[in-house]
């Protein structure tokens, strides 16, 4: 019985680690794509993020919040619906940012 528990817990750690790593990668992709959009003339519509960017602390805030989120996801004994929702949310955000970058590049090439 103890062997099954250890095997089950190892499997859970792998899932927690994969989810935490995915959260970190999606946040990094969000940061990089947001910076790219801003550097090519785009604008930030989220007022909180816009404030952080103007105060030049968006990068540090993003780093701290991402690490805290990764730790919270990894520490969950069983992945919660909120962790899964966050991964989905950041997936949509990054997909939107990539779409905006591609559209910007296409418009630029047409000119």
Phi and psi in radians as a Rosetta constraint file:
Dihedral C 1 N 2 CA 2 C 2 CIRCULARHARMONIC -1.108 0.35
Dihedral N 2 CA 2 C 2 N 3 CIRCULARHARMONIC -0.651 0.35
Dihedral C 2 N 3 CA 3 C 3 CIRCULARHARMONIC -1.088 0.35
Dihedral N 3 CA 3 C 3 N 4 CIRCULARHARMONIC -0.737 0.35
Dihedral C 3 N 4 CA 4 C 4 CIRCULARHARMONIC -1.101 0.35
Dihedral N 4 CA 4 C 4 N 5 CIRCULARHARMONIC -0.687 0.35
Dihedral C 4 N 5 CA 5 C 5 CIRCULARHARMONIC -1.096 0.35
Dihedral N 5 CA 5 C 5 N 6 CIRCULARHARMONIC -0.794 0.35
Dihedral C 5 N 6 CA 6 C 6 CIRCULARHARMONIC -1.089 0.35
Dihedral N 6 CA 6 C 6 N 7 CIRCULARHARMONIC -0.741 0.35
Dihedral C 6 N 7 CA 7 C 7 CIRCULARHARMONIC -1.129 0.35
Dihedral N 7 CA 7 C 7 N 8 CIRCULARHARMONIC -0.753 0.35
Dihedral C 7 N 8 CA 8 C 8 CIRCULARHARMONIC -1.119 0.35
Dihedral N 8 CA 8 C 8 N 9 CIRCULARHARMONIC -0.753 0.35
Dihedral C 8 N 9 CA 9 C 9 CIRCULARHARMONIC -1.154 0.35
Dihedral N 9 CA 9 C 9 N 10 CIRCULARHARMONIC -0.667 0.35
Dihedral C 9 N 10 CA 10 C 10 CIRCULARHARMONIC -1.091 0.35
Dihedral N 10 CA 10 C 10 N 11 CIRCULARHARMONIC -0.730 0.35
Dihedral C 10 N 11 CA 11 C 11 CIRCULARHARMONIC -1.087 0.35
Dihedral N 11 CA 11 C 11 N 12 CIRCULARHARMONIC -0.703 0.35
Dihedral C 11 N 12 CA 12 C 12 CIRCULARHARMONIC -1.156 0.35
Dihedral N 12 CA 12 C 12 N 13 CIRCULARHARMONIC -0.713 0.35
Dihedral C 12 N 13 CA 13 C 13 CIRCULARHARMONIC -1.067 0.35
Dihedral N 13 CA 13 C 13 N 14 CIRCULARHARMONIC -0.712 0.35
Dihedral C 13 N 14 CA 14 C 14 CIRCULARHARMONIC -1.082 0.35
Dihedral N 14 CA 14 C 14 N 15 CIRCULARHARMONIC -0.732 0.35
Dihedral C 14 N 15 CA 15 C 15 CIRCULARHARMONIC -1.168 0.35
Dihedral N 15 CA 15 C 15 N 16 CIRCULARHARMONIC -0.771 0.35
Dihedral C 15 N 16 CA 16 C 16 CIRCULARHARMONIC -1.069 0.35
Dihedral N 16 CA 16 C 16 N 17 CIRCULARHARMONIC -0.765 0.35
Dihedral C 16 N 17 CA 17 C 17 CIRCULARHARMONIC -1.106 0.35
Dihedral N 17 CA 17 C 17 N 18 CIRCULARHARMONIC -0.725 0.35
Dihedral C 17 N 18 CA 18 C 18 CIRCULARHARMONIC -1.141 0.35
Dihedral N 18 CA 18 C 18 N 19 CIRCULARHARMONIC -0.722 0.35
Dihedral C 18 N 19 CA 19 C 19 CIRCULARHARMONIC -1.166 0.35
Dihedral N 19 CA 19 C 19 N 20 CIRCULARHARMONIC -0.735 0.35
Dihedral C 19 N 20 CA 20 C 20 CIRCULARHARMONIC -1.123 0.35
Dihedral N 20 CA 20 C 20 N 21 CIRCULARHARMONIC -0.749 0.35
Dihedral C 20 N 21 CA 21 C 21 CIRCULARHARMONIC -1.130 0.35
Dihedral N 21 CA 21 C 21 N 22 CIRCULARHARMONIC -0.731 0.35
Dihedral C 21 N 22 CA 22 C 22 CIRCULARHARMONIC -1.056 0.35
Dihedral N 22 CA 22 C 22 N 23 CIRCULARHARMONIC -0.729 0.35
Dihedral C 22 N 23 CA 23 C 23 CIRCULARHARMONIC -1.057 0.35
Dihedral N 23 CA 23 C 23 N 24 CIRCULARHARMONIC -0.774 0.35
Dihedral C 23 N 24 CA 24 C 24 CIRCULARHARMONIC -1.111 0.35
Dihedral N 24 CA 24 C 24 N 25 CIRCULARHARMONIC -0.762 0.35
Dihedral C 24 N 25 CA 25 C 25 CIRCULARHARMONIC -1.147 0.35
Dihedral N 25 CA 25 C 25 N 26 CIRCULARHARMONIC -0.741 0.35
Dihedral C 25 N 26 CA 26 C 26 CIRCULARHARMONIC -1.131 0.35
Dihedral N 26 CA 26 C 26 N 27 CIRCULARHARMONIC -0.660 0.35
Dihedral C 26 N 27 CA 27 C 27 CIRCULARHARMONIC -1.181 0.35
Dihedral N 27 CA 27 C 27 N 28 CIRCULARHARMONIC -0.686 0.35
Dihedral C 27 N 28 CA 28 C 28 CIRCULARHARMONIC -1.100 0.35
Dihedral N 28 CA 28 C 28 N 29 CIRCULARHARMONIC -0.768 0.35
Dihedral C 28 N 29 CA 29 C 29 CIRCULARHARMONIC -1.104 0.35
Dihedral N 29 CA 29 C 29 N 30 CIRCULARHARMONIC -0.678 0.35
Dihedral C 29 N 30 CA 30 C 30 CIRCULARHARMONIC -1.080 0.35
Dihedral N 30 CA 30 C 30 N 31 CIRCULARHARMONIC -0.809 0.35
Dihedral C 30 N 31 CA 31 C 31 CIRCULARHARMONIC -1.063 0.35
Dihedral N 31 CA 31 C 31 N 32 CIRCULARHARMONIC -0.856 0.35
Dihedral C 31 N 32 CA 32 C 32 CIRCULARHARMONIC -1.150 0.35
Dihedral N 32 CA 32 C 32 N 33 CIRCULARHARMONIC -0.733 0.35
Dihedral C 32 N 33 CA 33 C 33 CIRCULARHARMONIC -1.228 0.35
Dihedral N 33 CA 33 C 33 N 34 CIRCULARHARMONIC -0.627 0.35
Dihedral C 33 N 34 CA 34 C 34 CIRCULARHARMONIC -1.089 0.35
Dihedral N 34 CA 34 C 34 N 35 CIRCULARHARMONIC -0.800 0.35
Dihedral C 34 N 35 CA 35 C 35 CIRCULARHARMONIC -1.057 0.35
Dihedral N 35 CA 35 C 35 N 36 CIRCULARHARMONIC -0.725 0.35
Dihedral C 35 N 36 CA 36 C 36 CIRCULARHARMONIC -1.086 0.35
Dihedral N 36 CA 36 C 36 N 37 CIRCULARHARMONIC -0.788 0.35
Dihedral C 36 N 37 CA 37 C 37 CIRCULARHARMONIC -1.066 0.35
Dihedral N 37 CA 37 C 37 N 38 CIRCULARHARMONIC -0.803 0.35
Dihedral C 37 N 38 CA 38 C 38 CIRCULARHARMONIC -1.132 0.35
Dihedral N 38 CA 38 C 38 N 39 CIRCULARHARMONIC -0.655 0.35
Dihedral C 38 N 39 CA 39 C 39 CIRCULARHARMONIC -1.259 0.35
Dihedral N 39 CA 39 C 39 N 40 CIRCULARHARMONIC -0.305 0.35
Dihedral C 39 N 40 CA 40 C 40 CIRCULARHARMONIC -1.851 0.35
Dihedral N 40 CA 40 C 40 N 41 CIRCULARHARMONIC 0.332 0.35
Dihedral C 40 N 41 CA 41 C 41 CIRCULARHARMONIC 1.747 0.35
Dihedral N 41 CA 41 C 41 N 42 CIRCULARHARMONIC 0.017 0.35
Dihedral C 41 N 42 CA 42 C 42 CIRCULARHARMONIC -1.313 0.35
Dihedral N 42 CA 42 C 42 N 43 CIRCULARHARMONIC 3.060 0.35
Dihedral C 42 N 43 CA 43 C 43 CIRCULARHARMONIC -2.326 0.35
Dihedral N 43 CA 43 C 43 N 44 CIRCULARHARMONIC 2.745 0.35
Dihedral C 43 N 44 CA 44 C 44 CIRCULARHARMONIC -1.676 0.35
Dihedral N 44 CA 44 C 44 N 45 CIRCULARHARMONIC 2.210 0.35
Dihedral C 44 N 45 CA 45 C 45 CIRCULARHARMONIC -1.673 0.35
Dihedral N 45 CA 45 C 45 N 46 CIRCULARHARMONIC -0.274 0.35
Dihedral C 45 N 46 CA 46 C 46 CIRCULARHARMONIC -1.353 0.35
Dihedral N 46 CA 46 C 46 N 47 CIRCULARHARMONIC 2.028 0.35
Dihedral C 46 N 47 CA 47 C 47 CIRCULARHARMONIC -1.117 0.35
Dihedral N 47 CA 47 C 47 N 48 CIRCULARHARMONIC -0.569 0.35
Dihedral C 47 N 48 CA 48 C 48 CIRCULARHARMONIC -1.190 0.35
Dihedral N 48 CA 48 C 48 N 49 CIRCULARHARMONIC -0.842 0.35
Dihedral C 48 N 49 CA 49 C 49 CIRCULARHARMONIC -1.134 0.35
Dihedral N 49 CA 49 C 49 N 50 CIRCULARHARMONIC -0.694 0.35
Dihedral C 49 N 50 CA 50 C 50 CIRCULARHARMONIC -1.038 0.35
Dihedral N 50 CA 50 C 50 N 51 CIRCULARHARMONIC -0.755 0.35
Dihedral C 50 N 51 CA 51 C 51 CIRCULARHARMONIC -1.051 0.35
Dihedral N 51 CA 51 C 51 N 52 CIRCULARHARMONIC -0.799 0.35
Dihedral C 51 N 52 CA 52 C 52 CIRCULARHARMONIC -1.111 0.35
Dihedral N 52 CA 52 C 52 N 53 CIRCULARHARMONIC -0.647 0.35
Dihedral C 52 N 53 CA 53 C 53 CIRCULARHARMONIC -1.167 0.35
Dihedral N 53 CA 53 C 53 N 54 CIRCULARHARMONIC -0.781 0.35
Dihedral C 53 N 54 CA 54 C 54 CIRCULARHARMONIC -1.100 0.35
Dihedral N 54 CA 54 C 54 N 55 CIRCULARHARMONIC -0.592 0.35
Dihedral C 54 N 55 CA 55 C 55 CIRCULARHARMONIC -1.491 0.35
Dihedral N 55 CA 55 C 55 N 56 CIRCULARHARMONIC 0.049 0.35
Dihedral C 55 N 56 CA 56 C 56 CIRCULARHARMONIC 1.028 0.35
Dihedral N 56 CA 56 C 56 N 57 CIRCULARHARMONIC 0.688 0.35
Dihedral C 56 N 57 CA 57 C 57 CIRCULARHARMONIC -2.287 0.35
Dihedral N 57 CA 57 C 57 N 58 CIRCULARHARMONIC 0.316 0.35
Dihedral C 57 N 58 CA 58 C 58 CIRCULARHARMONIC -1.117 0.35
Dihedral N 58 CA 58 C 58 N 59 CIRCULARHARMONIC -0.760 0.35
Dihedral C 58 N 59 CA 59 C 59 CIRCULARHARMONIC -1.069 0.35
Dihedral N 59 CA 59 C 59 N 60 CIRCULARHARMONIC -0.820 0.35
Dihedral C 59 N 60 CA 60 C 60 CIRCULARHARMONIC -1.190 0.35
Dihedral N 60 CA 60 C 60 N 61 CIRCULARHARMONIC -0.695 0.35
Dihedral C 60 N 61 CA 61 C 61 CIRCULARHARMONIC -1.085 0.35
Dihedral N 61 CA 61 C 61 N 62 CIRCULARHARMONIC -0.773 0.35
Dihedral C 61 N 62 CA 62 C 62 CIRCULARHARMONIC -1.106 0.35
Dihedral N 62 CA 62 C 62 N 63 CIRCULARHARMONIC -0.715 0.35
Dihedral C 62 N 63 CA 63 C 63 CIRCULARHARMONIC -1.109 0.35
Dihedral N 63 CA 63 C 63 N 64 CIRCULARHARMONIC -0.867 0.35
Dihedral C 63 N 64 CA 64 C 64 CIRCULARHARMONIC -1.126 0.35
Dihedral N 64 CA 64 C 64 N 65 CIRCULARHARMONIC -0.803 0.35
Dihedral C 64 N 65 CA 65 C 65 CIRCULARHARMONIC -1.173 0.35
Dihedral N 65 CA 65 C 65 N 66 CIRCULARHARMONIC -0.600 0.35
Dihedral C 65 N 66 CA 66 C 66 CIRCULARHARMONIC -1.182 0.35
Dihedral N 66 CA 66 C 66 N 67 CIRCULARHARMONIC -0.798 0.35
Dihedral C 66 N 67 CA 67 C 67 CIRCULARHARMONIC -1.100 0.35
Dihedral N 67 CA 67 C 67 N 68 CIRCULARHARMONIC -0.686 0.35
Dihedral C 67 N 68 CA 68 C 68 CIRCULARHARMONIC -1.131 0.35
Dihedral N 68 CA 68 C 68 N 69 CIRCULARHARMONIC -0.739 0.35
Dihedral C 68 N 69 CA 69 C 69 CIRCULARHARMONIC -1.120 0.35
Dihedral N 69 CA 69 C 69 N 70 CIRCULARHARMONIC -0.724 0.35
Dihedral C 69 N 70 CA 70 C 70 CIRCULARHARMONIC -1.092 0.35
Dihedral N 70 CA 70 C 70 N 71 CIRCULARHARMONIC -0.740 0.35
Dihedral C 70 N 71 CA 71 C 71 CIRCULARHARMONIC -1.130 0.35
Dihedral N 71 CA 71 C 71 N 72 CIRCULARHARMONIC -0.713 0.35
Dihedral C 71 N 72 CA 72 C 72 CIRCULARHARMONIC -1.143 0.35
Dihedral N 72 CA 72 C 72 N 73 CIRCULARHARMONIC -0.747 0.35
Dihedral C 72 N 73 CA 73 C 73 CIRCULARHARMONIC -1.130 0.35
Dihedral N 73 CA 73 C 73 N 74 CIRCULARHARMONIC -0.773 0.35
Dihedral C 73 N 74 CA 74 C 74 CIRCULARHARMONIC -1.145 0.35
Dihedral N 74 CA 74 C 74 N 75 CIRCULARHARMONIC -0.606 0.35
Dihedral C 74 N 75 CA 75 C 75 CIRCULARHARMONIC -1.320 0.35
Dihedral N 75 CA 75 C 75 N 76 CIRCULARHARMONIC -0.357 0.35
Dihedral C 75 N 76 CA 76 C 76 CIRCULARHARMONIC -1.018 0.35
Dihedral N 76 CA 76 C 76 N 77 CIRCULARHARMONIC 2.277 0.35
Dihedral C 76 N 77 CA 77 C 77 CIRCULARHARMONIC -1.202 0.35
Dihedral N 77 CA 77 C 77 N 78 CIRCULARHARMONIC -0.685 0.35
Dihedral C 77 N 78 CA 78 C 78 CIRCULARHARMONIC -2.305 0.35
Dihedral N 78 CA 78 C 78 N 79 CIRCULARHARMONIC 2.211 0.35
Dihedral C 78 N 79 CA 79 C 79 CIRCULARHARMONIC -0.923 0.35
Dihedral N 79 CA 79 C 79 N 80 CIRCULARHARMONIC 2.228 0.35
Dihedral C 79 N 80 CA 80 C 80 CIRCULARHARMONIC -1.517 0.35
Dihedral N 80 CA 80 C 80 N 81 CIRCULARHARMONIC 2.805 0.35
Dihedral C 80 N 81 CA 81 C 81 CIRCULARHARMONIC -1.056 0.35
Dihedral N 81 CA 81 C 81 N 82 CIRCULARHARMONIC -0.560 0.35
Dihedral C 81 N 82 CA 82 C 82 CIRCULARHARMONIC -1.141 0.35
Dihedral N 82 CA 82 C 82 N 83 CIRCULARHARMONIC -0.701 0.35
Dihedral C 82 N 83 CA 83 C 83 CIRCULARHARMONIC -1.081 0.35
Dihedral N 83 CA 83 C 83 N 84 CIRCULARHARMONIC -0.755 0.35
Dihedral C 83 N 84 CA 84 C 84 CIRCULARHARMONIC -1.163 0.35
Dihedral N 84 CA 84 C 84 N 85 CIRCULARHARMONIC -0.675 0.35
Dihedral C 84 N 85 CA 85 C 85 CIRCULARHARMONIC -1.130 0.35
Dihedral N 85 CA 85 C 85 N 86 CIRCULARHARMONIC -0.700 0.35
Dihedral C 85 N 86 CA 86 C 86 CIRCULARHARMONIC -1.083 0.35
Dihedral N 86 CA 86 C 86 N 87 CIRCULARHARMONIC -0.728 0.35
Dihedral C 86 N 87 CA 87 C 87 CIRCULARHARMONIC -1.096 0.35
Dihedral N 87 CA 87 C 87 N 88 CIRCULARHARMONIC -0.752 0.35
Dihedral C 87 N 88 CA 88 C 88 CIRCULARHARMONIC -1.108 0.35
Dihedral N 88 CA 88 C 88 N 89 CIRCULARHARMONIC -0.754 0.35
Dihedral C 88 N 89 CA 89 C 89 CIRCULARHARMONIC -1.039 0.35
Dihedral N 89 CA 89 C 89 N 90 CIRCULARHARMONIC -0.872 0.35
Dihedral C 89 N 90 CA 90 C 90 CIRCULARHARMONIC -1.189 0.35
Dihedral N 90 CA 90 C 90 N 91 CIRCULARHARMONIC -0.514 0.35
Dihedral C 90 N 91 CA 91 C 91 CIRCULARHARMONIC -1.078 0.35
Dihedral N 91 CA 91 C 91 N 92 CIRCULARHARMONIC -0.758 0.35
Dihedral C 91 N 92 CA 92 C 92 CIRCULARHARMONIC -1.169 0.35
Dihedral N 92 CA 92 C 92 N 93 CIRCULARHARMONIC -0.735 0.35
Dihedral C 92 N 93 CA 93 C 93 CIRCULARHARMONIC -1.061 0.35
Dihedral N 93 CA 93 C 93 N 94 CIRCULARHARMONIC -0.823 0.35
Dihedral C 93 N 94 CA 94 C 94 CIRCULARHARMONIC -1.144 0.35
Dihedral N 94 CA 94 C 94 N 95 CIRCULARHARMONIC -0.737 0.35
Dihedral C 94 N 95 CA 95 C 95 CIRCULARHARMONIC -1.048 0.35
Dihedral N 95 CA 95 C 95 N 96 CIRCULARHARMONIC -0.732 0.35
Dihedral C 95 N 96 CA 96 C 96 CIRCULARHARMONIC -1.107 0.35
Dihedral N 96 CA 96 C 96 N 97 CIRCULARHARMONIC -0.776 0.35
Dihedral C 96 N 97 CA 97 C 97 CIRCULARHARMONIC -1.073 0.35
Dihedral N 97 CA 97 C 97 N 98 CIRCULARHARMONIC -0.753 0.35
Dihedral C 97 N 98 CA 98 C 98 CIRCULARHARMONIC -1.112 0.35
Dihedral N 98 CA 98 C 98 N 99 CIRCULARHARMONIC -0.739 0.35
Dihedral C 98 N 99 CA 99 C 99 CIRCULARHARMONIC -1.026 0.35
Dihedral N 99 CA 99 C 99 N 100 CIRCULARHARMONIC -0.771 0.35
Dihedral C 99 N 100 CA 100 C 100 CIRCULARHARMONIC -1.122 0.35
Dihedral N 100 CA 100 C 100 N 101 CIRCULARHARMONIC -0.678 0.35
Dihedral C 100 N 101 CA 101 C 101 CIRCULARHARMONIC -1.121 0.35
Dihedral N 101 CA 101 C 101 N 102 CIRCULARHARMONIC -0.790 0.35
Dihedral C 101 N 102 CA 102 C 102 CIRCULARHARMONIC -1.098 0.35
Dihedral N 102 CA 102 C 102 N 103 CIRCULARHARMONIC -0.797 0.35
Dihedral C 102 N 103 CA 103 C 103 CIRCULARHARMONIC -1.073 0.35
Dihedral N 103 CA 103 C 103 N 104 CIRCULARHARMONIC -0.697 0.35
Dihedral C 103 N 104 CA 104 C 104 CIRCULARHARMONIC -1.089 0.35
Dihedral N 104 CA 104 C 104 N 105 CIRCULARHARMONIC -0.768 0.35
Dihedral C 104 N 105 CA 105 C 105 CIRCULARHARMONIC -1.128 0.35
Dihedral N 105 CA 105 C 105 N 106 CIRCULARHARMONIC -0.687 0.35
Dihedral C 105 N 106 CA 106 C 106 CIRCULARHARMONIC -1.134 0.35
Dihedral N 106 CA 106 C 106 N 107 CIRCULARHARMONIC -0.739 0.35
Dihedral C 106 N 107 CA 107 C 107 CIRCULARHARMONIC -1.121 0.35
Dihedral N 107 CA 107 C 107 N 108 CIRCULARHARMONIC -0.683 0.35
Dihedral C 107 N 108 CA 108 C 108 CIRCULARHARMONIC -1.133 0.35
Dihedral N 108 CA 108 C 108 N 109 CIRCULARHARMONIC -0.673 0.35
Dihedral C 108 N 109 CA 109 C 109 CIRCULARHARMONIC -1.227 0.35
Dihedral N 109 CA 109 C 109 N 110 CIRCULARHARMONIC -0.471 0.35
Dihedral C 109 N 110 CA 110 C 110 CIRCULARHARMONIC -1.283 0.35
Dihedral N 110 CA 110 C 110 N 111 CIRCULARHARMONIC -0.435 0.35
